[in-house]
């Protein structure tokens, strides 16, 4: 078993144990509680576990230990729970029907409402229940991070907790900016859209997907300020490459691989760096039509194909691919400045390539 698969298995067991313990404690409160918590189990099973891998790599860079310790497993599981909570809430905001090829959480709860023969609005129940589940996942995330901090030196715990709080605040603000961008476009000049989209990409996803897991692991391992700065120089550009790849997959990804319909980000009105590039490069008429179609829930398959073609033929897709490549190069350049053993360096190089070139 590879190191990454071993870590994934350990993190999954920790997640399963957390849900099982909460089911034991909270289940007796009411007969409808188990079904609520079972949705948490379904939503936290599987996934790429990239954040867990980066957390482990960050800890190893400071501690010099390759084998995932209890500290790493707890911290990585905490980050995965935070990620799950963010996805639950993000699917509500984006009105997404699916996640990883299955119904999104609010859709699953709406189906549970209908199947149970309950009164009232099934859609509203689904949204309400999903919000609560996301909040509960955040509670569990906090609990596991506190447990991880209890296993390290107090000074390491203080620094890690401060970073963890900053990460959660920045992601929430980034989500809000993303929400604003989907409705503010009529008053935002085209030339300003790329910089705004980059700010959202970094705050909402790039930092917490790569940089923060690396830094949190390193801080728990007692990393110096200099080492943390070097890790950020690697993690931030790689995080941006991660989000840009996500943007490409959100428009051109294969549903059989990504678990979401091709062009889903176009239906949701995501105003990404790729969209900003396409609008900057396209004719004023095509750019205006793209504005009209983005986020329109009634768009047809032909409309989606037209938008995909425009993004490609305008050069928006190629500009994004070029930025992914340059961001990966910047990250690998930063990695060369890190003083690491050969195994840790090789692991981070593999994670970087996997992050920038992933298919889902």
Residue pairs with C-beta under 8 A, 6 or more apart in sequence:
1 9
3 66
3 67
3 68
3 347
4 49
4 53
4 347
6 68
7 49
7 52
7 53
7 56
7 68
7 72
7 73
7 76
8 49
8 52
8 53
10 68
10 73
11 49
11 52
11 73
11 76
11 77
11 80
12 45
14 73
14 74
14 77
14 144
15 44
15 45
15 77
15 80
15 81
16 41
18 77
18 81
18 140
18 143
18 144
19 37
19 40
19 41
19 44
22 37
22 140
23 33
23 34
23 37
26 33
26 37
27 33
27 34
27 37
35 112
36 129
36 132
36 133
39 105
39 108
39 109
39 133
40 84
40 133
40 136
40 137
42 102
42 108
43 84
43 87
43 88
43 99
43 105
43 133
43 137
44 80
44 81
44 84
44 137
46 100
47 80
47 83
47 100
48 358
48 360
49 76
49 80
50 209
50 210
50 242
50 351
50 354
50 355
51 76
51 79
51 80
51 83
51 208
51 209
51 210
51 213
52 76
52 77
52 79
52 80
52 213
53 347
53 351
54 210
54 213
54 214
54 217
54 235
54 351
55 72
55 75
55 76
55 79
55 213
55 214
55 216
55 217
56 68
56 72
56 76
56 217
57 214
57 217
57 344
57 347
57 348
57 351
58 213
58 214
58 215
58 216
58 217
58 218
58 219
58 221
58 223
58 231
59 65
59 69
59 71
59 72
59 75
59 217
59 218
59 220
59 221
60 66
60 217
60 221
60 344
60 347
61 214
61 217
61 218
61 221
61 223
61 227
61 231
61 338
61 340
61 344
62 217
62 218
62 219
62 220
62 221
62 222
62 223
62 227
63 69
63 221
63 222
64 341
66 343
66 344
68 76
70 151
71 148
71 151
71 152
71 220
71 221
72 217
72 220
74 144
74 145
74 147
74 148
74 151
75 144
75 145
75 148
75 160
75 216
75 217
75 220
76 213
76 217
77 144
78 141
78 142
78 143
78 144
78 145
78 148
78 164
79 141
79 212
79 213
79 216
81 137
81 138
81 140
81 141
81 144
82 137
82 138
82 141
82 167
82 168
82 208
83 208
84 137
85 134
85 135
85 137
85 138
85 141
86 134
86 171
86 175
86 208
87 99
88 104
88 105
88 106
88 130
88 131
88 133
88 134
88 137
89 130
89 131
89 134
89 175
90 96
90 175
91 99
91 104
91 105
91 106
91 130
92 106
92 127
92 130
92 131
92 134
93 175
93 178
93 179
94 268
94 270
95 268
95 297
96 104
96 260
96 264
96 268
97 103
97 104
97 107
98 104
98 107
98 259
98 260
98 261
99 105
99 259
99 260
100 259
101 259
102 108
102 259
103 111
104 130
105 129
105 130
105 133
105 134
106 126
106 127
106 129
106 130
107 126
108 126
109 125
109 126
109 129
109 130
109 133
110 122
110 123
110 125
110 126
111 122
111 126
112 126
112 129
113 120
113 122
113 125
113 126
114 122
118 125
138 168
145 160
145 161
145 164
148 160
148 220
149 156
149 157
149 160
149 161
149 220
150 157
152 160
152 220
152 221
152 222
153 222
155 222
156 219
156 220
156 221
156 222
157 220
159 219
160 216
160 219
160 220
163 212
163 215
163 216
163 219
164 216
167 207
167 208
167 212
167 216
170 203
170 207
170 208
171 203
171 204
171 205
171 207
171 208
173 203
174 200
174 202
174 203
174 204
174 205
175 204
177 196
177 199
177 200
177 203
177 204
178 200
178 204
178 270
181 188
181 196
181 197
181 200
181 271
182 268
182 269
182 270
182 271
182 295
185 193
185 271
185 291
185 294
186 291
188 196
190 276
190 279
190 280
190 287
191 280
193 271
193 275
193 276
193 279
193 280
194 273
194 276
194 277
194 280
196 271
196 276
197 271
197 272
197 273
197 275
197 276
198 240
198 273
201 240
201 243
201 244
201 247
201 272
201 273
202 236
202 239
202 240
202 243
204 243
205 239
205 242
205 243
205 246
206 236
206 239
206 240
206 242
206 243
207 235
207 236
207 239
208 239
209 239
209 242
209 243
210 235
210 236
210 238
210 239
210 242
210 355
211 231
211 232
211 235
211 236
211 238
211 239
212 235
214 231
214 234
214 235
215 228
215 231
215 232
215 235
218 227
218 228
218 231
219 228
223 231
227 338
227 339
230 334
230 337
230 338
231 338
233 334
233 337
234 331
234 332
234 334
234 335
234 337
234 338
234 348
234 352
235 331
237 327
237 328
237 330
237 331
237 334
238 327
238 328
238 331
238 352
238 355
238 356
240 323
240 327
241 323
241 324
241 327
241 328
241 331
241 355
241 356
242 355
242 356
244 273
244 274
244 320
244 323
244 324
244 327
245 324
245 355
245 356
245 357
245 358
247 265
247 270
247 272
247 273
247 274
247 320
248 274
248 317
248 320
248 321
248 324
249 258
249 358
249 359
249 360
250 260
250 264
250 265
250 270
250 272
251 262
251 263
251 265
251 266
251 274
251 307
251 308
251 311
252 262
252 263
252 308
252 317
253 260
253 262
253 359
253 360
254 262
254 359
255 261
255 262
257 359
257 360
258 359
258 360
259 360
261 267
262 304
263 304
263 307
263 308
265 272
266 293
266 294
266 299
266 304
266 307
266 308
267 295
267 296
267 297
267 299
267 304
268 295
269 294
269 295
269 296
270 294
271 294
273 320
273 323
274 311
274 316
274 317
274 319
274 320
275 290
275 294
275 311
275 316
277 314
277 315
277 316
277 319
277 320
278 287
278 290
278 310
278 311
278 314
278 315
278 316
278 317
279 287
279 290
279 291
279 316
280 287
280 316
281 314
281 315
281 316
281 319
282 290
282 310
282 314
282 316
286 310
286 314
290 307
290 310
293 299
293 303
293 306
293 307
294 307
296 303
310 316
311 317
312 318
324 356
325 356
327 356
328 352
328 353
328 356
331 352
332 349
332 352
335 345
335 348
335 349
335 352
338 345
338 348
340 348
